[in-house]
Amino acid sequence: MTEAIIAIVVIVVLVAVFLAVRSGRERKLEGRRTEAQELRETAQTHDRRAEREQAEADRQAARARKAQAEAEEKSAIARTEAVAAQERAEAAEHEGDLAREHHERARAIDPDTDDPRDHDADDRLDRTDDPRSQDADGDGAQPVDPSITDRRPTGR
């Protein structure tokens, strides 16, 4: 009977060791499961943060592209305006030149002008191109009117 008791005790000890090992393994597995679950949750949190950051980066890049496009558009408008301003300045200068020419010509042909420098118009202005200024023989020489050349100030 002692042998039977020893056998029962050995079996009980083996079962206890087996249960203890199995329980330890289960606790270890459960601990690993818990750790894995926590890591998954942390990973999901990081995924969401990464998605938010990427979305913000995409929005910021889009804003930068928009700002760059607006700057390029403004630059193109500025270049266009500069060219238009230059063209207008040239046109204004041309119109001013034409106005001066017409004023000079008007002074040159106006018999009522008292400005003595206007009477030297034949020296400054070549009117032989104008068919109205041709004399009877067609040589373009203008008859000199002594009353015009004599109107110069005498220096008094």
Stockholm file with secondary structure:
# STOCKHOLM 1.0

chainA/1-156         MTEAIIAIVVIVVLVAVFLAVRSGRERKLEGRRTEAQELRETAQTHDRRAEREQAEADRQAARARKAQAEAEEKSAIARTEAVAAQERAEAAEHEGDLAREHHERARAIDPDTDDPRDHDADDRLDRTDDPRSQDADGDGAQPVDPSITDRRPTGR
#=GR chainA/1-156 SS CHHHHHHHHHHHHHHHHHHHHHHHHHHHHHHHHHHHHHHHHHHHHHHHHHHHHHHHHHHHHHHHHHHHHHHHHHHHHHHHHHHHHHHHHHHHHHHHHHHHHHHHHHHHHCTTCCCGGGGGHHHHCCCTTSGGGCCTTSSCCCCCCHHHHTTSCCCC
#=GC SS_cons         CHHHHHHHHHHHHHHHHHHHHHHHHHHHHHHHHHHHHHHHHHHHHHHHHHHHHHHHHHHHHHHHHHHHHHHHHHHHHHHHHHHHHHHHHHHHHHHHHHHHHHHHHHHHHCTTCCCGGGGGHHHHCCCTTSGGGCCTTSSCCCCCCHHHHTTSCCCC
//
